[in-house]
Amino acid sequence: MTPDRLAQLMQLRHALHQIPEVSGAEEKTAAFITGYLRGYDPDQLLTGLGGHGVAAVYDGVAEGPTVMIRCELDGLPIEEISDQPYRSTHAGRGHLCGHDGHMTIVAALAEELAARRPARGRAVLLFQPAEETGQGARAVLADSRFAQIAPDYAFSLHNLPGRRVGDVALCSGAANCASRGMRIRLTGKTSHAAAPQDGISPAGAMAQLLSGLVALGGGGDLGADYALVTLTHARLGEATFGIAPGEGEVWATLRTVNDARMERLIAEADDLIRQICAECGLGVEISFDDVFEACTNDGEAVAILQTACRAAGHPVALRDQPQRWSEDFGQFGKSARAAMVWLGSGEMQPQLHNPDYDFPDDAIPVGVSIFASTLKEILG
């Protein structure tokens, strides 16, 4: 990649970095990407996919498979801490997971595909909404128009702090953990703070749950039985001194390597919660948010990525354990041969979702070359 081209792509990323939008509200980002893609003459341009999703299609000369390269549109509801001139202009929101870099890499492929169509099949560049909530991939797949571009192969990347910028890693099989947010609402009876015995407070049950839930999943090695329960929020009554509380909430994130273990963990947590609430005379409602199934890399897709990375001059480190964080990209693997590759974003880079995270521009050409090589490997 020439210095001028890299400078152009850096400018694109910085522009995207300034306008982060949270999951399901990516209207401005989608419009920006749509305008950019129109400049590179796709054969088909779908907008509003599963919300604000955008897909650019480049048809090959001959019949062949459909290959989709996917990235994410959404940012995070976190205030960015940065003195960069391109820092977020949206208060309380930031591109702190690197999706601005992922979008830039996939958008850069449009120029190459416009200049030279695939020899066969077709390439689809998908800009997916709402990855952070786990709802986006499902919504895109549920959109009736997705059938027009349904891929035979699907690929994506995610940047990986803690590894040198541009380092490439792959995992065959389990790639990202399953996770879901569990919201527990406890209902008792309020009373005057001078007469707590006349009410039913959830305080005792909450104390038991805070320790009991964590005991169900302590983490450890990422084997098939791995389970982790992380307490993320708790609230007891109202912020007042005159009322003995009658309701409360506990939020926890459940995490496992595979979906079967997740179902067991949910059942174990459900049994514990209902037993404690029954003993304390409390009503209980349990609901789930941010539901991610486990993400699994297909063996053939991994082999293609390995070959493509070598052809692009990037050695690949093979891992035997998945990432602990979750991804909804695995939804596409239910109907396509799919794999995600990890791209190093710096040994000293802050962790994903940190308020001072910033995708490294030097990783852009590596990501572009990997995906360009992947498309060439399958489509010629």
Secondary structure, 3 states (H helix, E strand, C coil): CCHHHHHHHHHHHHHHHCCCCCCCCCHHHHHHHHHHHHCCCCCEEEEEECCCEEEEEEECCEEEEEEEEEEECCCECCCCCCCCCCCCCCCCCECCCCHHHHHHHHHHHHHHHHHCCCCEEEEEEEEECCCCCCCHHHHHHHCHHHHHHCCCEEEEEEEECCCCCCCEEEECEEEECEEEEEEEEEECECEECCCHHHCECCHHHHHHHHHHHHHHCECCCCCCCCEEEEEEEEEECCCCCCEECCEEEEEEEEEECCHHHHHHHHHHHHHHHHHHHHHHCCEEEEEEEEEECCEEECHHHHHHHHHHHHHCCCCEEEECCCECCCCHHHHHHHCCEEEEEEEECCCCCCCCCCCCCCCCHHHHHHHHHHHHHHHHHHHC
